C-alpha cells in the first residue's frame, strides 16, 4: 500500500484545507450566536470546535480568516466587541437551516431570521440561544488567540461555560445523555456531513478501570492471524487476565469448538471473532487458548 507524502508549504492554502478537513473528521459543530456593540445579532456555524476542559468548563472554537481576501468573520469581530457567545448544538433536524446560516450575509443581518431559527433570551450573556437546538451553552470569552495574519489563519476563541441548557428529551431513564436522542451532525470535508445516530454509534469499554494485558502479551500465532483484525486484537489485549487452565479445559469440551477445529486455526479464529463481535472477550480467549 503506497503513501503520498506532502509538505504543507508545497501546496496552496485551498489544497491544504481540503486535505485537512477531509481527513481530520468528523468535527463537531459550534453554532455560535454573538452580538456586536450595537446589539446586532449574528449566528454562524464553525467546525473547528471542541471541549477542552471540565473544571473550568471550557469550549474552544476557531473562526478562520477568509482565504480569498484575508478578511475576518463577523463572529470574531462581534466577540472582540462583546466577549460573550452562546454555542448551540446542531442536530440532524437542524442541519439544512444551519447550513443556510453559514451564508455570508452583510454585517448586521440576523441569521436567526434568515435561517428560520427562534431567538431565546439568555440568562447570563447578551447573545440569544437557538430555541430549536437540543443543547446550548452560555459562555463568557476568556481569551482570543490569533494563530496568524494570513488567509486561512485561525483565531482560538476560549469560552468558559456559565450556564447550560438541555432539552429534557435528551436524557435516558438513568439521567444520562442518550447520543441517539441528540442525533448530532458533524462536518467532514467538502460538502460531506455525518450523522451520529443508530448503527453509527457503538461502545468501546474504557480501559481506565483495569489494566489490560496489552497487545504484546497476545501469543504470536494469534497476532499473526489472517482472520483477526487490529480491532479484534485490541479487544483481546484489553482483558485483565487470561483464562486459567481449569477454564480452558472446560472449554475444550465445547461441541461448538470441536466443530470449529475441524478447520483447525481458521475455524477457531472465526469462532473467536464471532464472540468478539458481541463483546464476549473472555469467551473469545477461551476458544483461542483451548485450541492449543
N, C-alpha and C positions, 0 to 999 in steps of 0.2 A: 504494500500500500504506500503510494507516494505521499510526500509532504510538500506543500507550497509555502515557502518562507518569504515574508515580505517585511521590509524595513519601512515603518510609517513615514519616514522622511522622503521616501522614493515615490509616493503616490499622492494624489490630490486629497484635499480635506473631504471632498464628497465621497471619493472611493473609500477612504479610511472610515468614514462614518458608516458606510454600508457594511463593511466588514465587521465593525464593532457591534452595530445594532443587530446584525444578522446572526451573530454567534453568542453575544452576551445577552441571553434572553432565556425565558421570558422576564420582563421587567414590570413590577407593579406600577400603577399609575397614580400620581398625586394630582387630583383635580383641585387646583388651588384657587381660592377666591380671595381677592385683595381689594383695597380701596386706595385711591390717591389722596392727596392732602385736601382736595375739594369734596371728598366723599363719593367720587365716581367709582362704581364697582367694576371689577374685571374678573373673569372666570376662565381658566385655561388649564389644560392637562399637560403633565410632564412625566416622562417615563424614566428620567434619571432620578430615581427616588427609592428610599427605603427607611427602615427604622434602625437607629444606630445606638440607642441606649435606653435602658429601662428606668434607672434612677440616677439622674433625672430622665424623664421620658423625652427622648429626642428623635425627631424626624428630620431628614435632610433631603432636599430636592435641588435640582440644578437647572435653571433656565440658561441655555447656551446663547452666546452671541450668534446672530444670523451669519451664515457662511457667505451669502451672496453680497451683503453690503456692510457687514460688521456692526449692525445696529443691535440694540438691546431690546428685550421684550417688555411689554407693559407691566407684567407681573413683577419683574425685577425693579423697574422704575417706581412702581407703587410701594413696594416694600422698603425701598430706600427713603421714601417719604413718610410712610406709616408702617413701622416694623411689626406688623401683625398679619396672620394668614389663617384661613381655615382650609385644612386638607381633607377632602372628601373622597371616599372610596367609590370606585366605579364598578358596578355590577353589570352583568350581560344585558340586562333590560335597559341600561342607560348608554350603551356603547356608541350608538349612532348619534345620539344627541351630544355626547361628549366630543365625538369627532367634529361635529358642527361647531362646537365652541372653540375648537382649535383654529378656525378660520381667522386670518389676520385682519380683523375689523379695525377701523380707525380708533385712536385713543379716545376714551370717553364713551364708546359704545358698550352697552351692557350685554355681555354674552348670556346671562341668565335669560334675558328676553329673547335674544336671537336663537338660542338653543331650546327654549321652552321649559326651563327649569324654574322651580319655586324658591324664592328667597325666604330663608327663615332667619329671624333675628338671633344673633349670637349673644351669649350671656357675658363673656369675658373680653371679647375683642370686637372691633368695628366691622370687619368683613362679615357678610352673611354666610350661612351654610346652605348647602344644597338639600332641599327638603326631600328629594327623591333618593338621595344616597343612603345606602344601608348603614354607613358609619361616617362620622365626621369628627374632626379633631381641631378644637380651637387652640391656636398657638400664638405665642409671642416669638418674635425673631431675635435670637440671641446674637447672631453674627452673620455677616455676609462675606464670603471669601472669594474674591475673583481669582480664577485659575489661569488667566491670560488676557491679552488685549486684542488678539486677532479673531477673525471669524471662526466660530466653532468652539471657542473657549467657554468653559462652564463657569458658573457662579454658584458656589455652595451656599445655600440658604439653610442655616442651622436653626431649627424651630423647636421650642420647648412646649410640650402639650400642657395646657392649662385646664382643659375640660374636654371630655369625650362624650359622644352621643351615639348610641347603638339602637337600631330598630329591634324591638322585642323578638321578632320572628327569627333573628339570627341564632338564638340560643337553643340548645338541646335540653333534654329533661334534667341533666346534671348541672346546668348553668354554664356550660362551656360553648364557645362559638363553634357552630357547625359550618365547615367550609362549603358544603353543598348549598346551604341557605344564603351564604354570602354571594355565591355564584359570581366570583370576581373575574375580571378580564385582565389580561396583561399584554404589553406590547412586545412585538418581535421586530424583525427587520422589514423594511419596505412598508407595504400595506397590510402585513400579517399581524394578527392578534391570536391569542389563545384563550380558551375558556376553562376556568378551574371548576370542573363540575363532573359528577358521575364517575365514569371509568378513568378519568384523568387524575382522580385523587386516590392515593394509596398510602399505606403506612410503612414506615421503617422504624423498628424499635430503637430508641436512643441507647447507645452503649454507655451511658453515664451512671447507671445504677449497678453495673457489674463490669468485670474486666474480661473481655473476650480472649480466647486463646491466641488469636492472631492468625493471619494468613500463613506465616512461616511455620506454624505448627501443624498445618494440614499435610498429611503424607504426600510425597511427591507424585505417586501414582494417581492420586485424586486431583492434585493441582494440574496435572498434565492431561486431564480428561478432555476428550473430544466432544463430550456431551454437556458438561457443566460449564456455565459461563462465569465471567468475573463476578457478576452479581450473586450467582449461586455460591461461589467460593467465599464471597464476603459474608454471606449469611452463615456459612459453616464456621468461619473464623470468629463469629460474634458469640459463640457458645461459651459458657463459663467453664465447663469441664467436659471431657469426653466420657462417653458411657463406660461403665466398669465391665469387667469380664462376665459377671453374672447377667447383666442386662444384655450383653452381646450374645451370650449362649442361648438365652431365651428367644432372642430374635431369630436365631438360626433355625428354629423350628417352624418359622412362619411359612405357610404354603405359598403366599404371595412372593416371598423372597426366593423360594426354591424355583418357582416358575420363572422369575426374572433371571436367575443364574443359569438358566438353560442357554442364554445368550452371553453368559459369562459377564465380563466387565460392562459391556454396553447396556445390557438389561438392568444391571444393578444401578448404574448411573442414571438411567432413565427413571427408574423407580425412585431413587433419591431426589431427582429433580421434581418429580410429581409431588413428593412430600414438601419440598422447599416452596413450591408454588402456592401451597396452602398454609405456609408458615410453620410447618411441623419440622423444625430444625433437628430436634433430638431424634425423631423418628428417621430422618434422613441419615444422620450419623450412624444410627444402629444398623441400617441397611448397608451402608458403605463398609463399616467395620466387620459386620457379620459375614461378609462375602470373602473374607481372607481365608 
